[in-house]
Amino acid sequence: MKQHKKSLIFFSFFVLFVSYYSLHATEFSQPILSIGPETQTPDLAKYQHLFYVSFSEDSDQAGQGTKTKPWRSVVIALANLHGAAPANRFAVLVSSGVYSDTTIQMKPFVDLYGGFDPATWKRDIVANRTILDGGGVRRVIVGADNALLDGFVISSGVVRGKGAGIFCRSVSPIIRNNVFSGNKTLAPTNWNPKYRHEIANDGAAFYGEGGASPVIENNLFVNNSTEAGRGAGIALQRNCSGKIAGNVFLQNVTGLEDPLRSSDGGAISVFDWSNPVIQNNIILNNKALHKNDSGGLFVALWSSPEIDKNIFVGNSGDDDAGALFIGGQEHRYDAPLDPLPPAEKFFVRVTGNLFVGNVNPSRNSGVMRMTMETRGLYANNISAFNTGIYFQRSEVAVVNNTILDNFLFVETKAGLKAGKIVNNIIWADFDLQTGAPVSFCDIKNGYPGEGNFLSDPHFVQDGLVLHANAVNYQAKKFISEIYTADQSFRANELMNRVVKAGGKWSVIKSNTEHSISVWGDFSGNVEFLFLPTFHLQNNSPCIDVGRAADAPGDDFDNDARPLGSGVDVGADENHSEKIK
């Protein structure tokens, strides 16, 4: 309750001091990134053969796979394709419609593109929705190496197993510009294991295992779920790698029927020596139910992902960690624990992420719980309005962060170094119960140590309260369009800003002069609060007073560090005056 009251007071502070004009200062905008599905024109010239599928055709028997005589079924099209190879790639263009006959087995060197108008074969993946449907009774797709899936809606896959949307065992497709919606894994039969934290049916939308290295980029994962299993959006297990980038994870849920705590990671689970790059994703309003950990991203069992420049907003874990859980050791009840791996094999980097409005019941780890012999770096992150950040039994460097949530660091263990806490703004309660040295930090209640100080950081007051003239929810896009006649903006200057309205969180997808697109349904809301960016004012006492030897080479916005006589404390390297 103490943390809750302080968050409300702090939140009110920014509402009272919002400034519309500073929203127009380009030096305070984040990099514009393409996040979520987009209609892209494929380079068909690189393919040796093109084939066509249209749901508007009467039957497959009359089809020849040509533009004028397309096949009717994706499954039949793939069954008729032979001879694809690295120097002989095929592309299959699929028109709008609902394709639900049977599970689709992708083929190597055969790329599938959806979103075409069957009359003109022009592409628009929203107007011409190409739906691969599991009918609530089957898995939708089995992946393949050297194959692409682009521009489809993968929906209603249901399986009592892993991977209801897409299943990949030791194969590595490219999955791009798709929507995964309403996929679900059912709990194992008679689910009642002897111990908690057992492996169940993971990966409702996408599951990869056994060395899979998929590229999963610019997709939307929305309303996928597991009854008992990790990662309703994506689950990677056992020596996987690859890339998860530019995706939106919206309202995915794990553990619908799992009181045994085997359903961590509402959006993403990375488990068992898996090391993907997880970058530039929006992870929004996901949940892990029934005492499971991390509504956003769950990382465990010596996995070492690169977690870089993601936006974690409004996620909730029903036990530990609203947004992010990182653990080294696996929970073991009937076997010895593993020895601590060397740093070159196990080191987790969490850099440049934004955490807002993430919660857990005990109110100590809304941002993150890092525990169980984790070794890593936590740098250049910004967190605000969460229920705390919690480090435990970890060897971690906490460097150049802006932390506006209660900070707790407890417990060490033989074999772990003390870690360090350097160049941070920690403008909340600070509770350190380990020997980690603290230096060059601006700490709200003060703290002894080299270079530490207590002074208001002086953040730029660039929040905004906006009154909408109209709000229109577009169900096919899962976005709300907010219209305002009274205020105007430059195109996309608000992209990736965090918004709250009606008790719900969101992130801005894009904007025009008088229209703002946000993820999720906000119909019926009139007043919208745009959060500040937590950049430093030019008169901030945090400028030029950090220790350069520990600082990353750039900041939260990818600005070079340092830009003045010294590095700045916190995630932002102020540069508005220095570059003139």
C-alpha positions in Angstrom: 0.0 0.0 0.0 2.9 2.3 0.8 4.3 1.9 -2.8 0.8 2.4 -4.2 0.3 5.7 -2.5 3.7 7.0 -3.5 3.0 6.0 -7.2 -0.3 7.9 -7.1 1.3 11.0 -5.7 4.1 10.9 -8.3 1.6 10.2 -11.1 -0.4 13.3 -10.0 2.7 15.4 -10.0 3.1 14.8 -13.7 -0.5 15.3 -14.5 -0.4 18.8 -12.8 2.8 19.8 -14.7 2.1 18.5 -18.2 3.3 20.7 -21.0 1.9 20.5 -24.5 4.6 22.5 -26.1 7.5 20.3 -25.2 5.9 17.4 -27.1 7.0 19.2 -30.2 10.7 19.1 -29.3 12.3 16.6 -31.6 15.3 16.0 -29.3 12.9 14.2 -26.9 11.3 11.8 -29.3 12.3 8.1 -29.3 13.5 6.5 -32.5 10.6 5.8 -34.9 10.4 2.1 -35.3 8.0 -0.1 -37.4 6.2 -2.3 -34.9 3.4 -4.6 -35.8 2.2 -6.0 -39.1 2.4 -3.9 -42.3 1.5 -4.5 -45.9 4.8 -4.9 -47.8 5.2 -5.5 -51.5 7.2 -8.7 -51.9 10.1 -8.9 -54.3 8.6 -11.5 -56.7 11.5 -11.1 -59.1 13.7 -13.3 -56.9 11.4 -16.3 -57.3 11.8 -18.8 -60.1 8.1 -19.8 -59.9 5.0 -18.1 -58.7 1.8 -19.9 -57.8 -1.7 -18.6 -56.8 -4.4 -19.7 -54.3 -7.9 -18.2 -54.1 -10.7 -19.2 -51.8 -13.1 -17.8 -54.4 -12.5 -20.8 -56.7 -15.1 -23.6 -56.7 -12.6 -26.5 -56.3 -8.9 -27.5 -56.4 -9.6 -30.0 -59.2 -10.0 -27.2 -61.7 -7.0 -25.2 -60.4 -3.6 -25.1 -62.0 -1.9 -22.7 -59.6 -1.9 -19.9 -62.1 -3.3 -16.3 -61.7 -6.3 -17.1 -63.9 -6.8 -20.7 -62.6 -5.6 -20.7 -59.0 -5.9 -23.6 -56.5 -8.5 -23.2 -53.8 -6.5 -24.7 -50.9 -3.1 -23.8 -49.4 -2.6 -27.5 -48.4 -3.3 -28.6 -52.0 -1.0 -26.0 -53.4 1.9 -27.2 -51.2 1.1 -30.8 -52.1 1.5 -29.9 -55.8 4.8 -28.1 -55.5 8.0 -30.1 -56.0 11.6 -29.2 -56.8 12.0 -26.1 -54.7 15.7 -25.5 -53.8 18.0 -22.6 -52.9 18.4 -21.7 -56.5 14.8 -22.5 -57.4 12.6 -20.7 -54.8 8.8 -20.7 -55.1 6.3 -18.1 -53.9 2.7 -18.8 -53.2 0.3 -15.8 -53.3 -2.9 -16.4 -51.3 -6.0 -14.3 -51.7 -8.5 -13.3 -49.0 -10.7 -15.9 -47.4 -10.8 -18.5 -44.6 -8.7 -21.6 -45.1 -9.5 -24.2 -42.6 -9.3 -27.7 -44.2 -6.3 -29.2 -42.3 -3.0 -28.4 -40.7 -0.6 -26.7 -43.1 2.9 -28.2 -43.4 5.3 -25.5 -44.7 8.0 -26.5 -47.2 11.6 -25.5 -47.5 12.3 -22.8 -50.1 8.6 -22.1 -50.5 7.4 -18.7 -49.3 3.7 -18.0 -48.5 2.3 -14.5 -48.9 -1.3 -13.6 -47.9 -3.4 -10.5 -48.2 -4.2 -10.4 -52.0 -7.4 -9.3 -53.7 -8.5 -12.3 -55.8 -9.7 -10.1 -58.7 -6.7 -7.8 -59.0 -4.0 -9.6 -57.0 -3.1 -6.3 -55.4 -2.0 -6.7 -51.8 -3.5 -5.2 -48.6 -3.2 -7.5 -45.6 -6.0 -5.7 -43.6 -8.5 -5.2 -46.4 -7.9 -8.7 -47.8 -7.6 -10.8 -44.6 -6.2 -14.2 -45.4 -7.2 -16.4 -42.5 -5.5 -19.7 -41.7 -8.0 -21.2 -39.2 -7.7 -24.1 -36.9 -11.4 -24.3 -36.4 -10.9 -24.7 -32.6 -9.9 -28.4 -33.1 -6.4 -28.5 -34.7 -2.9 -27.0 -35.0 -2.8 -24.5 -37.8 0.8 -24.7 -39.1 3.9 -26.8 -38.8 7.1 -24.8 -39.7 10.0 -25.6 -42.0 13.5 -24.4 -42.6 14.2 -21.8 -45.3 10.5 -20.8 -45.6 8.6 -17.6 -45.0 5.0 -16.9 -43.8 4.0 -13.3 -44.4 0.6 -11.5 -44.2 -1.8 -14.0 -42.7 -4.2 -14.2 -39.8 -3.4 -17.4 -37.8 -6.4 -18.0 -35.7 -8.4 -20.6 -33.6 -5.6 -23.1 -33.4 -6.4 -25.4 -30.5 -4.3 -28.4 -29.5 -3.7 -30.5 -26.4 0.0 -30.1 -26.9 2.5 -27.4 -27.8 2.2 -24.8 -30.5 -1.4 -24.4 -31.5 -0.7 -21.7 -34.0 2.7 -22.8 -35.3 4.9 -25.6 -34.1 8.6 -25.8 -35.0 10.9 -28.6 -33.9 14.5 -27.9 -34.9 13.4 -25.8 -37.8 13.7 -22.0 -38.4 11.2 -20.3 -40.6 10.7 -16.5 -41.0 7.4 -15.4 -39.6 6.5 -11.8 -40.6 3.6 -9.4 -40.8 1.0 -11.9 -39.4 -1.7 -11.7 -36.8 -2.0 -14.5 -34.3 -5.4 -14.4 -32.6 -7.4 -16.8 -30.4 -4.9 -19.7 -30.4 -5.0 -21.9 -27.4 -3.1 -24.9 -25.9 -5.1 -27.1 -23.6 -3.7 -28.6 -20.4 -2.1 -32.0 -20.5 -4.6 -34.8 -19.8 -5.1 -35.4 -16.1 -2.8 -32.4 -15.3 -1.7 -33.0 -11.7 2.1 -33.2 -11.6 3.9 -34.1 -8.4 5.9 -30.9 -8.3 5.2 -27.3 -9.3 6.9 -25.6 -12.2 6.8 -28.7 -14.5 6.7 -28.3 -18.2 3.2 -28.3 -19.6 1.8 -27.3 -23.1 3.7 -24.1 -24.0 3.4 -21.7 -26.9 -0.2 -21.1 -27.8 0.6 -19.0 -30.9 4.1 -20.1 -31.6 6.3 -22.8 -30.2 9.9 -23.6 -31.0 12.2 -26.3 -29.5 15.4 -28.3 -30.1 17.6 -25.7 -31.6 15.0 -23.8 -33.6 16.2 -20.3 -34.6 13.2 -18.5 -36.1 12.9 -14.9 -37.2 9.6 -13.6 -35.8 9.2 -10.0 -36.7 6.4 -7.4 -37.1 3.6 -9.6 -36.0 0.6 -9.0 -33.7 -0.1 -11.6 -31.0 -3.4 -10.9 -29.5 -5.8 -12.9 -27.2 -3.8 -16.2 -27.3 -3.9 -18.4 -24.2 -2.8 -21.5 -22.4 -4.7 -23.6 -20.0 -1.4 -24.9 -18.5 1.8 -23.8 -20.3 4.3 -21.0 -20.7 4.3 -18.3 -23.4 0.8 -17.7 -24.8 2.4 -15.6 -27.6 5.8 -17.3 -28.1 7.6 -20.1 -26.2 11.2 -21.2 -27.1 12.6 -24.1 -25.3 15.9 -26.1 -25.3 18.8 -24.4 -27.1 16.7 -22.1 -29.3 18.0 -18.8 -30.7 16.7 -16.5 -33.5 15.1 -13.1 -33.3 11.8 -11.7 -31.9 11.6 -8.1 -33.1 9.0 -5.4 -33.9 6.1 -7.4 -32.7 3.1 -6.4 -30.6 1.9 -8.8 -27.8 -1.5 -7.7 -26.6 -3.8 -9.3 -24.0 -2.3 -12.8 -24.1 -2.9 -15.0 -21.0 -1.2 -18.1 -19.5 -2.5 -20.4 -16.8 -6.3 -20.3 -17.4 -6.6 -23.6 -15.5 -3.2 -24.1 -13.8 -2.9 -23.7 -10.1 0.4 -25.6 -10.2 2.6 -22.7 -11.4 3.7 -24.1 -14.8 2.4 -21.2 -16.9 4.9 -18.4 -16.6 5.3 -15.7 -19.3 2.0 -14.4 -20.4 3.4 -13.1 -23.7 6.8 -14.8 -24.1 8.7 -17.7 -22.5 12.4 -18.3 -23.1 13.6 -21.5 -21.4 16.4 -24.1 -21.2 19.6 -22.5 -22.6 17.8 -20.4 -25.3 19.3 -17.2 -26.4 17.2 -15.2 -28.9 17.4 -11.4 -29.5 14.2 -9.8 -28.2 14.2 -6.3 -29.5 11.8 -3.4 -30.2 8.6 -5.2 -29.2 5.5 -3.7 -27.5 4.5 -6.1 -24.7 1.1 -4.7 -23.5 -1.5 -5.9 -21.0 -0.6 -9.5 -20.9 -1.2 -11.8 -17.8 0.1 -14.8 -16.1 -2.7 -16.2 -13.9 -2.9 -18.6 -10.9 0.3 -17.7 -9.0 2.4 -17.8 -12.2 5.3 -15.4 -12.8 5.6 -12.6 -15.3 2.7 -11.4 -17.5 5.3 -10.1 -20.0 8.5 -12.1 -20.6 9.7 -15.1 -18.6 13.4 -16.2 -18.9 14.8 -19.2 -17.0 17.2 -22.2 -16.9 20.4 -20.6 -18.1 18.8 -18.8 -21.0 20.7 -15.6 -22.1 18.5 -13.5 -24.4 19.3 -9.9 -25.4 16.4 -7.9 -24.1 16.7 -4.6 -25.9 14.5 -1.5 -26.4 11.2 -3.2 -25.7 8.1 -1.4 -24.3 6.6 -3.3 -21.3 3.2 -1.7 -20.3 0.4 -2.8 -18.1 1.4 -6.5 -17.7 0.6 -8.5 -14.6 2.0 -11.6 -13.0 -0.1 -13.3 -10.4 3.0 -14.1 -8.3 6.4 -12.5 -9.1 7.2 -10.0 -11.9 4.6 -8.0 -13.7 6.7 -7.4 -16.8 9.9 -9.5 -16.7 11.2 -12.5 -14.7 14.8 -13.7 -15.1 16.1 -16.7 -13.3 19.2 -18.9 -13.8 18.5 -22.1 -11.9 15.5 -24.2 -12.6 13.1 -25.0 -9.8 14.3 -28.5 -8.7 12.6 -30.7 -6.1 14.0 -34.2 -6.9 17.4 -33.5 -8.4 20.5 -31.5 -7.5 20.9 -27.9 -8.7 23.2 -27.1 -11.6 26.7 -25.6 -11.1 26.8 -21.9 -12.1 27.8 -21.7 -15.7 30.7 -19.4 -16.7 29.9 -15.8 -17.8 30.6 -16.5 -21.5 27.7 -19.1 -21.5 25.2 -17.3 -19.2 24.8 -13.6 -19.1 21.5 -11.7 -19.6 21.4 -8.2 -21.0 18.4 -6.0 -20.3 19.1 -2.6 -22.1 17.1 0.4 -23.2 13.7 -0.9 -22.2 10.7 1.1 -21.0 8.6 -0.3 -18.1 5.3 1.4 -17.2 2.3 0.3 -15.2 3.3 -3.3 -14.6 2.1 -5.0 -11.4 2.3 -8.0 -9.2 0.3 -8.8 -6.0 3.1 -8.4 -3.5 4.0 -5.1 -5.1 7.7 -5.6 -5.1 8.5 -6.7 -8.7 6.2 -5.0 -11.2 9.2 -4.2 -13.4 11.2 -7.3 -12.9 12.4 -10.0 -10.6 16.0 -11.1 -11.3 16.9 -14.1 -9.2 18.2 -17.7 -8.9 21.9 -17.0 -9.7 21.4 -14.8 -12.6 24.4 -13.0 -14.1 23.7 -9.9 -16.2 23.5 -6.2 -17.1 20.6 -3.9 -16.4 21.3 -0.6 -18.2 19.7 2.4 -19.9 16.2 1.3 -18.8 13.4 3.6 -17.7 10.7 2.5 -15.2 7.7 4.3 -13.7 4.4 3.6 -12.1 5.2 -0.1 -11.5 5.0 -2.0 -8.3 8.8 -2.1 -7.7 12.0 -3.7 -9.1 13.5 -6.7 -7.3 17.0 -8.1 -7.6 17.8 -11.2 -5.6 20.7 -13.6 -5.5 22.2 -12.2 -8.7 25.5 -10.9 -10.0 24.3 -7.8 -11.9 25.5 -4.4 -12.9 22.7 -1.8 -12.6 24.0 1.1 -14.6 22.5 4.4 -16.0 18.9 3.6 -15.4 16.0 6.0 -14.5 14.1 4.1 -11.8 11.0 5.7 -10.3 9.8 2.5 -8.5 10.9 1.1 -5.2 14.2 -0.7 -5.5 15.0 -3.9 -3.6 18.3 -5.9 -3.8 18.6 -8.8 -1.4 20.6 -12.0 -0.8 23.8 -13.3 -2.4 25.3 -16.7 -2.8 28.7 -18.4 -3.0 30.1 -18.1 -6.4 28.4 -14.8 -7.2 30.2 -11.4 -7.2 28.5 -8.5 -5.5 27.5 -6.6 -8.6 27.4 -2.8 -8.7 24.9 0.1 -8.8 26.3 3.1 -10.7 25.0 6.2 -12.5 21.3 5.6 -11.7 18.4 7.9 -10.9 16.5 6.0 -8.2 13.7 8.3 -7.3 11.8 6.0 -4.9 12.6 3.9 -1.8 16.0 2.2 -2.0 16.6 -1.0 0.0 20.0 -2.6 -0.5 20.7 -5.8 1.6 23.8 -7.0 -0.3 27.4 -5.7 -0.6 26.9 -4.2 -4.0 28.7 -0.8 -4.1 26.5 2.2 -4.9 28.1 5.2 -6.6 27.3 8.3 -8.6 23.6 7.8 -8.1 20.8 10.3 -7.5 18.7 8.5 -4.8 15.5 10.1 -3.4 16.2 9.5 0.2 20.0 9.8 0.0 22.6 7.1 0.3 26.3 7.1 1.4 29.0 6.4 -1.2 31.3 7.9 -3.8 29.5 10.5 -5.9 26.0 9.8 -4.6 23.7 12.8 -4.2 20.1 13.7 -3.4 18.5 16.3 -5.8 15.3 16.5 -7.8 16.3 15.1 -11.3 14.3 17.8 -13.1 12.7 15.8 -15.8 11.2 17.5 -18.9 7.5 18.2 -18.3 6.3 16.8 -21.6 3.2 14.9 -20.5 -0.2 15.8 -21.9 -3.8 15.5 -21.1 -5.9 15.1 -24.3 -9.6 15.4 -24.6 -10.9 13.4 -27.6 -13.7 14.5 -29.8 -14.3 11.0 -31.0 -12.8 7.5 -30.5 -13.3 4.7 -33.0 -12.2 1.1 -32.3 -11.1 -0.8 -35.5 -11.6 -4.4 -34.5 -9.6 -5.9 -37.5 -6.6 -3.8 -36.6 -7.0 -4.0 -32.8 -6.4 -0.3 -32.5 -8.4 2.7 -31.5 -8.4 6.0 -33.5 -8.5 9.0 -31.2 -9.6 12.2 -33.0 -8.9 15.7 -31.6 -9.8 19.0 -33.3 -8.2 21.2 -30.7 -4.6 20.0 -30.8 -2.3 19.2 -33.7 0.9 17.1 -34.0 3.5 16.3 -36.6 3.2 12.9 -38.3 4.3 10.1 -35.9 5.9 12.4 -33.3 4.0 10.6 -30.6 4.8 7.1 -31.8 5.6 4.6 -28.9 4.5 7.0 -26.2 2.6 5.5 -23.3 -1.1 6.4 -22.8 -3.6 5.8 -20.0 -7.4 6.2 -20.1 -10.3 4.7 -18.2 -7.8 2.7 -16.0 -6.3 1.0 -19.0 -2.8 1.3 -20.4 -1.8 1.5 -24.1 1.0 2.5 -26.4 0.7 4.8 -29.4 1.0 3.1 -32.8 1.1 6.2 -35.0 -0.4 9.6 -35.4 -1.3 12.2 -38.0 -2.1 15.9 -37.4 -5.4 15.3 -35.6 -5.6 11.5 -35.2 -3.8 9.2 -32.8 -3.8 5.4 -33.1 -3.4 3.4 -29.9 -3.3 -0.4 -29.4 -6.5 -1.9 -27.9 -10.1 -0.9 -27.4 -10.6 2.5 -25.9 -14.1 3.2 -27.2 -16.1 5.2 -24.7 -13.1 7.0 -23.3 -12.8 10.8 -23.6 -9.8 11.9 -21.5 -6.3 10.4 -22.3 -3.2 11.0 -20.3 0.1 10.8 -22.3 2.9 10.1 -19.9 6.1 12.1 -19.9 9.3 10.7 -21.4 11.5 11.2 -18.3 14.3 13.0 -20.2 16.4 15.5 -18.4 15.9 19.2 -18.5 19.0 21.3 -19.3 19.3 22.4 -15.7 19.2 18.9 -14.3 21.8 18.2 -11.5 22.2 14.7 -13.1 24.1 16.1 -16.2 27.8 15.4 -16.5 28.2 14.0 -13.0 28.3 10.2 -13.7 31.3 7.9 -13.9 32.4 7.4 -17.5 34.2 4.1 -16.9 30.9 2.3 -16.1 28.6 4.0 -18.6 27.3 2.4 -21.8 28.4 4.0 -25.0 25.0 5.3 -25.8 21.7 6.1 -23.9 18.1 5.1 -24.0 17.5 7.0 -27.3 20.8 5.8 -28.9 22.4 9.2 -28.4 26.2 8.9 -27.9 27.5 9.1 -24.4 29.1 11.3 -23.1 28.2 14.5 -25.0 29.5 17.0 -22.4 32.3 17.1 -19.9 31.1 13.9 -18.3 28.4 11.3 -18.6 24.9 12.0 -17.3 23.3 10.0 -14.5 20.2 8.1 -15.5 19.0 6.6 -18.8 19.0 9.9 -20.8 22.1 11.6 -22.0 20.9 15.2 -22.3 22.0 16.7 -25.6 19.7 19.6 -26.4 22.2 22.2 -25.4 25.4 20.2 -26.0 24.9 19.7 -29.8 24.2 23.4 -30.6 
